[in-house]
Amino acid sequence: MDVVQILIWIGVAVVMAVLEMTTVQLVSVWFVLGALCAAVTGLFTDSVPIQLAVFVCVSLLALLVTRPLVAKFKRNNVKVNTNADRMIGKTGEMQTDLIDAEAIGQAKVLGGIWTVKTDNPPLQKGDKVRVLAIEGVKLIVEKAD
């Protein structure tokens, strides 16, 4: 048992843990586990190639086992419905003129003033509009019949 080798592996584990704490992604947590297993291996053998092989194997195994689980929890393509979705299909009243498709205006929908855009200008103040969709914080509207 070479104490220096064990301390080196513990140092690698600490460095990897600090690196993991400074990032927002899972980057090096698997190497922490691999380095700790290599340090334990150092209690039984002084062979650096064996310790290195344990480090690599445990790190890869931990990565392969946990990566699919992490990816499952990190999916960002899930649509989250908000209360703003209730605006779609509702009617409101224009509060400002909306002259062209590039401009934005304001409309009162369900008692609140919203920023609106349209693909079918012009809309005049006082016109009734129907909400077609939501893009960010803007309502996409058309003139209501």
N, C-alpha and C positions, 0 to 999 in steps of 0.2 A: 504494500500500500504506500503510494507516494502522495504525501499530503499536499505538495505543490500542485500536482495534477488535479486533485480534487478541488483545491481552491481556485484553480484556473476555470474549471467547469462551473463552479458556483458563481464566479465572476462573470462568465459568459451568460449564465441564467439571469443574473442581476441586470446586466447591460440590456439584454433582450426584454426583460420586464419593464425597464425604464423606457426603452424605445416603444414598447406597446402602449404604455401610459401616455406618451406624448403624441400619439396618433389617434385619429377617430376611427380608423379601420382596424380590423384584425390582421396584423402584419406579422408579428413575431411571437405570438403566444405559444405556437407549436414548438418553436426553438427553445423556449424556456423549459418546457417539459422534456425535450430531448437532452438539453444540457444537464438537467437534474438527474435524469436516468444515467447519463454518462458519468456524472459525479459518483453515483451509487456504484456503477460498474468499476470505478476507480478504487473502491474499497476492496474489490476482489482480485483485480489484476492491474499491473503496471503497464500493460500493453496499450500504447496510444492508438494503434490502428483498431483495436477492439473497441476502445472507448469512442473513437470517431465513428465507427460503424454503428454502435448503439445510438449515438447522437443522431446520425442521419436516418436510421431506420425508424426510431421512435418519432422523430420530427415529421417524417413523411407519413407514417401511419396515423399520427394525430391529425395531420392536415387532411388526409383522405377520409378519415372518419367524420370529422367535424365540419368540413367545408360545405357539404350539401345541407347540413342542418342550419348553418349560418346563412347560406344563400336563401333558404326557405323563409327565414325570419326577416331578411333584409329586402324582400321584394318591394320595389317602389312603384310598380305599375298597377297597383290596386287603386281603383277609383273610390274616393271617399265622398259620399254624399253629404252635402251641408244643407242648412235651412234655406240657402239661396236658391236651391233647386226648385223650390215651390213657386218661384217667380215665373218659370217657363209656362207659357200659355195664358198668363194673366194679362189684363189690359191696364193701361195707365194713361196719363195725360202728359203731353209734352209741356215742359216748362220754359224751353228755349227753342229757337229756330235751329233746324239742322239742314243746311243748304246742300252739302255734297257728301259723298260716301267717305271721304277722308276726314271729315269733321266729326267732332263729338258734341253731344248736347246733353240735356238733362230732362228726365221725365219722372213724374211721381207715380210710383207703382206700390200698391199695398201700403200706402201711407208714408212711404219713404222716398227721398229724392235719390235717383240713381243716375250715373253716367251712362249714356246710351250711344250706340252707333247703329247705322242702317246701311243696307246695300241698295235701298230704293228711296233715295232722296227726291224731292225735298220734303221735310216735315216742318210744319209751322207750330208755333206756340199755341196750345189749346187743342191740337189734333189728338185723337185717341189712337193709341198704339198697342200692339200685342207683342209680348216678349217671345222671341223664337229660341234664343239660346243665351248662354252666359260665357263670356271669354274673360277670364281673370276676374276683374271687378266691374266690367262693363256688360250691360245688357245689350243684346242684339235684338232690334225691334223692327217691326214693319207697321205700316199704317193699318189700323183696324177698320173694317167695313162697318 
